[in-house]
Amino acid sequence: MVTTKAQKWMISIALAALAALAAGCGGGPDSAPAETPAAAAPAPAASAPSEPAAAATPGPRGSATISGSVRYEGEVPPARPVKMDADPGCAKKHESPPTSEMLVLGDDNVMGNVFVRVKSGLPGGSYPAPADAAVIDQEGCRYVPHVLGVMKGQTVKILNSDGLLHNVHALPKVNKTFNMAMPGTRTEAEVTFDQEEDMFKIKCDVHPWMGAYVQVMAHPFFDVTADDGRFEITGLPAGSYEIEVWHERLGTQTERAELADGESAEILFTMAR
Ligand SMILES: [Cu+2]
């Protein structure tokens, strides 16, 4: 590990001047527990000590946003072409060999394919899997997207746009592994992952260059940077959060963000070799 200069990452918290601010909260960023808009319930007879929180409490949502970008710092290695000659069907899908998806850089070395998530700070509660399926396609003998976040229990559609034989071999450690042939005629399969799990790989045994990374989340507060290096996580309740970025080679970094409802934070991460 060649950590050279003081690794600097900047965090700049831009407080979106939303109406909330105008109120000029006098008391600092502390505890004020979100006031529930009083349901017309009469004040309960003051006997019951605070109710035990039910295990299945729905996870809270709010209107805070964390966005930002990830930049690569350091010498950029030459783009490595991925040779697909071993399967002419794959090679034919590209005019020239595509480059590796491991380090995807945009203008000013912003990084794509970085997974960003709220790692800690959520108040608890369970979040239902979205009704919409997550989708991963086999397209040009690559997985698209290369990095994918899904929620536990969410349907994951695995497409085969290629019309070629692929083999989807998932290598989780917590969830069940599977190894599924997808002949060219099989255009779609569905799987789910029932347990929360950190990044694991999906590979194709037919095409050794094919690889994707999947993270199974228990909440919806995550994103993957696009080619412009940007990420955005919306709908957060007020809180103090640890935000983690993950890259398949460059590891992880975390930053903190403290947000009142309606606020936004902008975090700039820098990753280096
Ligand atoms: Cu394949």
Residues whose N, C-alpha, C, O or C-beta is under 5 A from the ligand:
A	BS01	CU	L165 H166 N167 C204 V206 H207 M210
